[in-house]
């Protein structure tokens, strides 16, 4: 965990990071040119917004459908 006087969340600081995956410990992001393991606690403390890309899941090539109802239930319960 981050500690010290500069560790408080500050909405005027920060930057975008790409998160291509996660582990039990938390998300794995790409920042400053390398992969970095975050903890779920770090994400909860410092993240103020997120975007997701849903890639053509309803296409014939992917052969699966997006269950929008389940997705909306999940998103409604995200803290």
C-alpha positions as CSV (number, residue, x, y, z in Angstrom):
1,X,0.0,0.0,0.0
2,X,1.1,3.6,-0.7
3,X,1.9,5.6,2.5
4,X,3.3,9.0,3.3
5,X,2.1,12.6,2.7
6,X,1.7,12.1,-1.0
7,X,-0.5,9.0,-0.7
8,X,-3.8,10.7,-0.3
9,X,-6.1,10.5,-3.4
10,X,-6.0,13.7,-5.4
11,X,-8.4,14.0,-8.4
12,X,-6.0,16.7,-10.0
13,X,-3.2,14.1,-10.3
14,X,-3.0,10.7,-11.8
15,X,-3.0,9.2,-15.3
16,X,-4.7,6.7,-17.5
17,X,-3.4,3.1,-17.2
18,X,-4.3,0.1,-19.4
19,X,-5.5,-2.9,-17.4
20,X,-5.3,-6.0,-19.7
21,X,-5.9,-8.5,-16.8
22,X,-6.0,-9.3,-13.2
23,X,-4.9,-11.8,-10.6
24,X,-6.3,-12.8,-7.1
25,X,-4.2,-9.9,-5.7
26,X,-5.7,-7.3,-8.0
27,X,-5.6,-5.7,-11.5
28,X,-2.4,-5.8,-13.6
29,X,-1.9,-2.5,-15.4
30,X,0.6,-1.1,-17.9
31,X,2.0,2.1,-16.6
32,X,5.3,4.0,-17.3
33,X,6.2,1.4,-19.9
34,X,5.9,-1.8,-17.8
35,X,3.4,-4.1,-16.3
36,X,2.6,-3.3,-12.6
37,X,0.6,-5.4,-10.2
38,X,-2.0,-3.4,-8.2
39,X,-3.9,-4.6,-5.2
40,X,-7.7,-4.4,-5.0
41,X,-7.3,-2.0,-2.1
42,X,-5.1,0.3,-4.2
43,X,-7.7,0.3,-7.0
44,X,-10.5,1.1,-4.6
45,X,-8.6,3.9,-3.0
46,X,-7.1,5.7,-6.1
47,X,-9.4,4.9,-9.0
48,X,-12.2,7.4,-9.7
49,X,-13.4,6.2,-13.1
50,X,-13.0,3.2,-15.5
51,X,-13.9,2.4,-19.1
52,X,-14.4,-1.0,-20.6
53,X,-14.3,-2.1,-24.2
54,X,-16.6,-5.0,-25.2
55,X,-15.3,-6.5,-28.4
56,X,-17.8,-7.8,-30.9
57,X,-19.2,-10.6,-28.6
58,X,-22.4,-10.9,-30.6
59,X,-20.6,-11.6,-33.9
60,X,-20.9,-15.0,-35.6
61,X,-17.1,-15.4,-35.4
62,X,-17.0,-15.1,-31.6
63,X,-20.0,-17.5,-31.3
64,X,-21.2,-16.1,-28.0
65,X,-23.7,-13.5,-26.9
66,X,-23.4,-10.7,-24.5
67,X,-26.0,-11.1,-21.7
68,X,-26.8,-7.4,-21.2
69,X,-29.2,-8.2,-18.3
70,X,-26.5,-10.0,-16.3
71,X,-24.0,-7.2,-17.2
72,X,-26.4,-4.5,-15.9
73,X,-27.1,-6.4,-12.7
74,X,-23.3,-6.8,-12.1
75,X,-22.7,-3.1,-12.8
76,X,-25.5,-2.0,-10.5
77,X,-23.7,-3.9,-7.7
78,X,-20.2,-2.5,-8.3
79,X,-19.1,-0.3,-5.4
